[in-house]
Amino acid sequence: MTAPGSPWADPATTTEPVAYGGPPPTAPYAAPAPGPYGGGPYGPYGGGWPAPPGYWPAYGPPVPARPRRPGQLVASAVLAFVQAGLVALTSAYVLLLASTLGVVSSGFGGDPRADALVTEGTVVTIVQMLSVVALVVGGILVLNRRSRSSWLTLLVALAVQLVLAVYWLVRLSTLDALTEDVLPSAGLLVAAVLFYVAAPAVALGLLLVGPVRRWADGTDPVPAR
């Protein structure tokens, strides 16, 4: 084989033949170190995708399972929200009745007992609206934060509902002729109080079960599904 001449050389000039020496020497190829899945540093297919489950071991240490929130806790929070809505409605109703009683009393020249009932109704309305805020805050806390303080907040808010129910049962049993023209019958009001006490009583019982208390204390981690 002869080396090609310059295209500007004289075509009549002869060139000396040059023997082919083969390709230039190169450094030997270094194989990559085996990766965690075999076949290379990035797995058997040379890419960076994780290995399919069941075929190769998982990359890195296993992720620790997160504790699962007990269903009783979620149910108690939902019942607290429902109770908050009902108490807000009844508080507006109590305030309306107190205002109506005050108007009726003023039309008849005023009555100290009626004025006392109006004041009592206003104070009770304020207390019940504060309890509504406590119910909402307690429900939100237990759904978003795992701590004993969150659990205790909802527990106290539900217990306050039972105290208010006892107050209404005692108070409605002492109604007299002064309120007969403004308020419904005492029996109907007592039935309404018993209806409104059902949700906080059930929610309070759910908060006191063992799994919920252990979840609040952080002593019962349950793996998430």
Secondary structure, 3 states (H helix, E strand, C coil): CECCCCCCCCCCCCCCECCCCCCCCCCCCCCCCCCCCCCCCCCCCCCCCCCCCCCCCCCCCCCCCCECCCHHHHHHHHHHHHHHHHHHHHHHHHHHHHHHHHHHHHHCCCCHHHHHHHHHHHHHHHHHHHHHHHHHHHHHHHHHCCCHHHHHHHHHHHHHHHHHHHHHHHHHCCCCHHHCCCCCCHHHHHHHHHHHHHHHHHHHHHHCCHHHHHHHHCCCCCECC
